[in-house]
Amino acid sequence: MAKPTTVKIRLVSTADTGFFYVTKKNSRNMTGKMVQRKYDPVARKHVEFKEAKIK
């Protein structure tokens, strides 16, 4: 079987609230770690979310 192009990842909040988003990324186009600025409802503001593995 071929390796899938998209993999599920977990975007964890850098505000240390424990909040996370689950999304997909194309591992062939984006070889590095994904970082996005999104809304954290626990901190009630926009913060950076960094990629982590789904366990």
matplotlib code that plots the C-alpha trace (Angstrom):
import matplotlib.pyplot as plt

x = [0.0, 1.1, 1.6, -1.3, -0.6, -2.7, -2.2, -4.3, -2.5, -3.3, -2.8, -2.1, -2.5, 0.7, -1.2, -1.0, -4.8, -4.9, -7.2, -6.5, -7.8, -7.6, -6.9, -5.2, -2.1, -0.4, 2.9, 4.4, 3.9, 4.4, 7.4, 8.0, 5.8, 2.6, 2.0, -1.3, -2.8, -6.3, -8.8, -8.5, -11.9, -10.3, -7.9, -10.6, -8.1, -6.1, -2.9, -0.4, -1.2, 1.7, 1.6, 1.7, 1.0, -2.4, -2.0]
y = [0.0, 3.5, 6.1, 8.6, 12.1, 13.7, 12.9, 13.9, 16.3, 18.0, 21.7, 22.4, 25.9, 27.6, 29.4, 26.1, 25.8, 22.2, 23.2, 21.7, 21.5, 18.4, 19.0, 17.4, 18.5, 17.4, 15.9, 16.1, 19.9, 20.9, 19.0, 21.1, 21.6, 23.5, 26.7, 28.6, 31.5, 30.5, 31.3, 29.7, 29.7, 28.9, 31.9, 33.8, 35.3, 34.4, 32.5, 30.4, 26.7, 24.3, 20.8, 17.7, 14.0, 12.4, 9.7]
z = [0.0, -0.8, 2.0, 2.0, 1.0, 3.7, 7.4, 10.4, 12.8, 16.0, 16.4, 20.1, 21.7, 22.8, 25.5, 27.6, 27.9, 26.6, 23.7, 20.3, 16.7, 14.5, 10.9, 7.8, 6.1, 2.8, 4.0, 0.5, 0.2, 3.8, 5.0, 8.2, 11.3, 10.8, 12.8, 12.5, 14.3, 15.5, 18.1, 21.6, 23.3, 26.7, 26.6, 24.7, 22.2, 19.0, 19.7, 17.7, 17.4, 16.8, 15.2, 17.4, 16.7, 17.2, 19.8]

ax = plt.figure().add_subplot(projection="3d")
ax.plot(x, y, z, "-o")
ax.set_aspect("equal")
plt.show()
